[in-house]
Amino acid sequence: MSKSPTLSARLSEGLEATLRDDNPWWRGERIANLPPLRRWAFRPVANGLKQGLAPVTVLRGPRQVGKTTLLNQIIQALLDEGVDPKRIFRAQFDELPRLKELEEPILELSRWFAKSILGTPLNQAAAEGKQAFIFLDEVQNLADWAPQLKHLVDINPVRVLVTGSSALRIEAGRDSLAGRIMTIEMGPLLLREIAQFRTGDTLDPPLPPNGLAPLKDKGFWQELRAYGELHQKVRYQAFHAFSERGAYPVAQARTDEPWERVADFLNETVVRRAIQHDLRLGSKGQKRDEHLLEEVFRLACRYAGQAPSPALYLEEIKRAMHANIGPQRVTAYLRFLDGTLLVRLIEPMELRLKRRRGAPRICLCDHALRAAWLQEVVPLTPDGLSQSSHLADLAGHLAESVAGYFMGSLVNLDVAHFPERASEPEVDFVMTIGEQRVPVEVKYRRRISHQDTQGLRAFMDKPHYNAPFSLLLTLVDGSGSDDPRIISMPLSTFLLLR
């Protein structure tokens, strides 16, 4: 630390004023314009912050899914519970370039908060039963945030909530924060949350918040199918809204805005923001090719739900950019996009120490991003596809993308895809829970033939895969297989799982 007369002197007058403006509860004010609906992550994040085993709770997810809103809702809940406003400090690292002037922003701001607002050292406050709550929004924008945060929580008994939009930068801090961090990932709206937005109906998730054991039980999946049938009307309404506008909160909350404006907003604040901001700088400050990132994302949208070979990617990119680009660079850029949480790559299943064969399956966090970026709306509802039958194959791939991203969002669930092999047909996805596997096939059509379930049956017939039953995700209720080992349900019912 440089020898400055006081800590406040290290903060410019404008920065200190901004920090005070960003913490209006210090002036006795409530947080304005908070939506009444709370996303599913509110309770686990709030519980982790207040009494979790780790002092740091990390909420990560793509841009514009509501992380900052949830952070503010938790702050307001603490205030409503009677927590002294001076014990709560929020710092926003996304839009304050002046913070980069500080050598150790997290530590220096925490000291400033303790001295100027709390009025006592953080350790002393905790000893007096006045433990501080520190909220750091979009913290990944600080290059060395993790070592600073480690020092802060090792020295001071504070509770910290961190949000971040870049899995790459958040994951980079895991090692130095081992034992001090709990991570919760929040993507776009769940189907039951869309139901709350659009109809006001509240549906309880069949899958308990902790543990994946129910997924090994065939009866659990049969109960989920019955649950979907019981709530068929609400499910149809929510899925229609999802098909029409996707799962970003702004798209469902602002139905007064035409889709074209929502699409422009998503392109600007989600996709371009991630490409131009989150992925702009690589290791050692090297700049990445923004045009190439956009082209790779365009191809990820085009091949959503599929597993295109690197050669196919390379050929199309070379044609579009008229440049000689190597396959390793394209693959690396695809994984960078996975790090923004806009794309989830589902890897091929490993078999008995054999190397993975095949490319990853590409799953978008929301099909609305594809609709916005490519300016092509593809319906996912039965009625919509009846009117646009020429889009049926494309809708099938998007249904696979939706299912894959959804399964990948289940904490600690191992999800892979099973490419076609010499003696075995392809299976879209395989969930592994302990030693048991559950193969999942998406056949997004009204009528299911015996041939459609060949991959599932072949997989279940191999004893070493330990798959006593399988799932078939379809377009409509009622269609399915006559094989008693195969549990059929519409994709919309499957999405009510959590």
Protein Blocks (a to p, Z undefined) as FASTA:
>chain_A
ZZdfblklmpcfklmmmmmmmmmmlnopacehiafbdcfklmmmmmmmmmpmbfbdcddd
dehiopmmmmmmmmmmmmmnopafklpccddfklmmklmmpmblmlmmmmmmmmmmnopa
fklmmmnopaccdddehkllpmklmmmmmmmmmmpccddddddfbfklmmmmmmmmgoia
ccdddddddfklmmmmmnopacddfbafbdjklmmpmklmmmmmmmmmmmmmmmmmmmmm
mmmnojafklmmmmmbcfklmmmmmmmmmmmmmmmmmmmpcghhiacdfklmmmmmmmmm
mmgoiacdfklmmmmmmmmnopacdfklmmmmmmmmmmnomaccdddddeehiacedddd
dddfbfklmmmmnopacdfbfklmmmmmmlmmmmmmmmmmmmmmmmmmpghiacdddddd
fklccdfbacdehjbccdddddddfbdcfklmmmmmmmmmpmklopabccdddfbehiac
fbfkbccddfklmmmmZZ
